[in-house]
Amino acid sequence: MGYIEELRKLVGTRPLNLVGSVVVMVDDKGKILLQQRKFPKESWGLPGGLMELGESTEETARREVYEETRLVVEDLQLINVYSGKNYYMKAANGDEFYSVTIAYYSTTFHGEMQADKTEINDCLFIDPHQLPEKIVRSHREIIEEYLCLSKKLY
């Protein structure tokens, strides 16, 4: 059982602040890695997830990417931190939370991509200007901010 599950046993569905990390992974053609998640139902999103007790946000990003895709992320560059009242969510099971998401990007990763079928249906590199319609709202925002940032970098 993970940290969040243990915490939920103590507090029930009351609102929590949950910290997580996501990574905009960019291949040599400028495409970004998206995964089709099982929850929310078949929506697309960036690889990432919630922090375990004692982890840094960088460790969370690397662990989650590896667990979900089997890719090893090397260099991480900060995009931004997303938090506040606009990031409130209520899960289908009644759990309430405010997400604090630390978003990174990376162009340095290796391994043979393999989707973790327990969490996601598929993972693909997609042109960031042709995003799927059904994408996690905050992840669309992160990708848009990355695109603005990348224009300044290159």
N, C-alpha and C positions, 0 to 999 in steps of 0.2 A: 504494500500500500504506500502511495506517495504522500508527500507533505500536504497537498491540498485536500486529499481524501481524509487524512487524519484531522486536519483543521475543520473540515465540514462536519465531522462527527461531533465536534465540540460546540460549534456555533450554529449548526443547522443551515437554513437558507439565508440568514442575515447577510447584508452587504459586506463584502470584503474588498480590499485592494489586492489585486493579483498582478504580480510583475512577471513579464515575459519578454522574450526576444524573438525577432524575426530577421531573416537575411534575404536581401535582394541579391541573388547570385546571377552574375552576368557572364555569359560565355563570350568567346572571341568574335562572335557575329553581332554582339549587342543584344542578344535575346536574354530574357530573364526566366528563371526557373519558377514555375507555378505548379501547385499540386491540387488535384481535385480531391477535396476532403469528403469524408463520409458524413461529417457533422460540421457546420450546418449542412443539411442535405445537398450533397454534390456541388457545393459552391467551391470556387477556386480561391486559392490563397498562397501566401508565401510560406516557405518552410520555417518552422519555429514553434515555440511553445512556452510553457510556464517554468519559472525558476524553481529549482529544488532548494531546500534549506542549505545555506552555506555556499551556494554557487555564486560566481560572478555572472554578470549579464553576458559576457563573452563566452564563458563556459557553457551557459545555457544555450546560446546560439549554436555553438559547435556541436553540443550533444544532441540537440533537437534535429539539426540538419542531418547528422549521421544516423540517428534512429529512424528518421523518416525516409531518407534517400540513399543511405550508405555512402554519401559523399563526405570527404574530409575537407573542411574549410580551413584555409591557412590565414591569410590576412583579413582582418575586419576593419572597416572604416565606418564611423558613426554617421548616420543620416540625421536622426533626431530622436527625441523622446516624446511620446504621445501620452497624455494623461488629462484628467479633469472630468467635469460633468458630462461632456460629450461622449465619453467612453464608458458610460454605464450600460450594463447588459443584464437581462434576466433570462436565464437558461430555461429550456422547456421543462426541466424538473423543478423549477422554482428558485434555484440558486441565483442570488443577486451578487453582482460584483462590478467594480470599477477597474478597468484594465489600465495598467501602466506598461506601455510597450516601448522597448528600446529597439530601434531599427538600425541595422547595419547593411552595408553592401560589401560584396567581395567579387573579385575577378580571379582569385587564386584558390582553386580547390581541385581535388583529384579523387579518383576512384571510379568504380563502375556503378552507375546509377541503378538503384533497385528500390521501387516503391514499397514501403511497409504497408502491406494490404490490410493490417488491422486498423490503421488510421486513415489511409488514403486509397483512392481508387487508381490514381495515375499521377505521374509527374512528367512535365514536358517543358522544354525551353520554348518560350513564346515571344513574339515581337511585342515589346511593351506598348506600342502604339495601336495594337490590335488585341486588347485585353478581352477576355470572355465577359459576357454581360453579367453573369452570376458570379461575382467576385466579392469577397469580404470587403465591406465599405472602407474600413480603416486601412486595409492593405492597398486598395486603389489609391488612397490618399498618400500612403508611403511611397508607392511606385511613382506617382506624379511628382512628389518632392524629390525623389532620386533623379528623375529625368531633368528637373530644373537644375539640380546640383551638378549632374554630369555635363550639362551644357557649359557650366562655369569651369569645370575641370579640364575639359578637352577642347 
